[in-house]
Amino acid sequence: MESGELRRRYGEVFDLVDGGDFGTPAEGELSAEQIVAHLAANDELMSEATEAVLAGSPFAYYDLETIHRPQLDALTAECGGLDGLGTLLRATSQKLCALADRLGEAAETPVDTVLREGFDLDVDESLPWGRVLDLHARVHLPMHLAQLHSLRRQPHPA
């Protein structure tokens, strides 16, 4: 497992977050702060799973808890808003990428995985951990990138 794709996707997230200027989400949608908080919380869960895989310990990866809005709002308050969340996400993503780089053959370790976000991502099975990280890079992060793009305020024509 090599983290190049993960690092590239996170770079895209950071470019958007650093640019700021996000509007209010549509009813029922996540705010930019909630999206970044979700990604940071998810990174922490994925890092725990990766550490368990590296240690040869059984682990089940269950992402549903990180999407609950009260927890995301609490994390946003704890970090002081989008800038603090961006700093947190940089740290959590760097840790996850460094762990992914260490996986080697352990990337084939099966991990019971539950991922559900909208219609784009619905997994409830045992998958090789490297495949889960690949789904994160190729499906999960791009999905949230699209959400962040949709929240960017469009400049008004002069």
SULHU-V902442 format. One record per residue. RES is the residue in one letter. PHI is phi in radians with two decimals (none if undefined). PSI is psi in radians with two decimals (999 if undefined). Layout:
res->{RES:RES}
phi->{PHI:PHI}
psi->{PSI:PSI}
This chain:
res->{M:E:S:G:E:L:R:R:R:Y:G:E:V:F:D:L:V:D:G:G:D:F:G:T:P:A:E:G:E:L:S:A:E:Q:I:V:A:H:L:A:A:N:D:E:L:M:S:E:A:T:E:A:V:L:A:G:S:P:F:A:Y:Y:D:L:E:T:I:H:R:P:Q:L:D:A:L:T:A:E:C:G:G:L:D:G:L:G:T:L:L:R:A:T:S:Q:K:L:C:A:L:A:D:R:L:G:E:A:A:E:T:P:V:D:T:V:L:R:E:G:F:D:L:D:V:D:E:S:L:P:W:G:R:V:L:D:L:H:A:R:V:H:L:P:M:H:L:A:Q:L:H:S:L:R:R:Q:P:H:P:A}
phi->{none:-2.18:-1.58:-0.94:-1.16:-1.03:-1.07:-1.11:-1.12:-1.08:-1.01:-1.12:-1.10:-1.09:-1.03:-1.20:-1.11:-1.13:-1.28:0.96:1.02:-1.68:-1.59:-1.39:-1.25:-1.13:-0.90:1.52:-1.62:-1.43:-1.38:-1.02:-1.07:-1.14:-1.12:-1.16:-1.09:-1.04:-1.09:-1.15:-1.11:-1.14:-0.99:-1.11:-1.13:-1.18:-1.16:-1.04:-1.13:-1.13:-1.09:-1.13:-1.05:-1.09:-1.47:1.36:-1.69:-1.18:-2.68:-2.03:-1.78:-2.30:-1.58:-1.05:-1.19:-1.32:-1.66:-1.11:-1.02:-1.05:-1.20:-1.14:-1.15:-1.14:-1.14:-1.07:-1.12:-1.06:-1.53:1.39:1.87:-1.11:-1.08:-1.15:-1.15:-1.07:-1.11:-1.07:-1.10:-1.04:-1.19:-1.19:-1.24:-1.09:-1.11:-1.06:-1.12:-1.11:-1.15:-1.05:-1.11:-1.53:-1.09:0.95:-1.14:-1.13:-1.06:-1.47:-1.11:-1.27:-2.28:-1.10:-2.25:-2.22:-2.30:-2.50:-2.53:1.03:-1.62:-1.39:-2.49:-2.51:-2.21:-2.59:-2.89:-1.45:-2.27:-1.04:-1.04:-1.05:-1.17:-1.11:-1.11:-1.15:-1.06:-1.06:-1.26:-1.71:-2.18:-1.14:-1.10:-1.06:-1.08:-1.30:-1.06:-1.09:-1.08:-1.10:-1.01:-1.20:-1.55:-1.15:-1.25:-1.54:-1.11:-1.44:-1.11:-1.32}
psi->{2.27:2.44:0.19:-0.82:-0.72:-0.85:-0.69:-0.79:-0.75:-0.65:-0.70:-0.71:-0.81:-0.67:-0.76:-0.81:-0.74:-0.53:-0.38:-2.59:0.95:2.51:-3.05:2.35:2.77:2.77:2.22:-0.15:2.83:2.56:2.93:-0.73:-0.78:-0.64:-0.82:-0.69:-0.74:-0.80:-0.73:-0.77:-0.70:-0.72:-0.72:-0.73:-0.74:-0.60:-0.73:-0.77:-0.73:-0.72:-0.70:-0.75:-0.80:-0.56:-0.12:0.36:2.53:2.55:2.52:2.27:2.07:1.85:-0.12:-0.57:-0.44:-0.14:-0.15:2.14:-0.69:-0.67:-0.69:-0.72:-0.65:-0.72:-0.67:-0.80:-0.74:-0.64:-0.16:0.41:-2.87:-0.70:-0.80:-0.64:-0.67:-0.71:-0.78:-0.80:-0.65:-0.77:-0.79:-0.67:-0.66:-0.72:-0.82:-0.78:-0.72:-0.70:-0.74:-0.66:-0.41:-0.18:-0.81:-2.33:-0.36:-0.27:-0.36:-0.05:2.18:2.38:2.23:2.14:2.31:2.02:2.18:2.00:1.86:-2.62:-0.20:-0.43:1.94:1.72:2.31:1.35:2.99:2.17:2.65:2.37:-0.63:-0.60:-0.68:-0.76:-0.63:-0.72:-0.68:-0.80:-0.66:-0.29:-0.94:-0.95:-0.78:-0.59:-0.78:-0.51:-0.76:-0.70:-0.79:-0.75:-0.73:-0.37:-0.21:2.36:2.39:2.33:2.49:2.40:2.53:999}
